[in-house]
Amino acid sequence: MVQAVINIEEHTNRVLNIVKAKFGLKDKSEAINLVVNEYEQSALEPELRPEYKVKLAKIMKGKHLSREQLEKEVA
């Protein structure tokens, strides 16, 4: 585990206190971990939704042009 001294704004401190109380956490470090994990799941590398996986599979099975064919069609 890494320990760090951080400077946070008053508003951020209030939000962390709310998260801590809402989820019954022991301290703000658990609240920070929770918020970071939620951010990671939603923004960094989210899992593909099942309906998108189906759509992606259809796209990959579809007809595709090679670069040369595309250049012939465009030209």
Secondary structure, 3 states (H helix, E strand, C coil): CCCCCCCCCHHHHHHHHHHHHHHCCCCHHHHHHHHHHHHHHHHHCCCCCHHHHHHHHHHHHCCCCCHHHHHHHHC
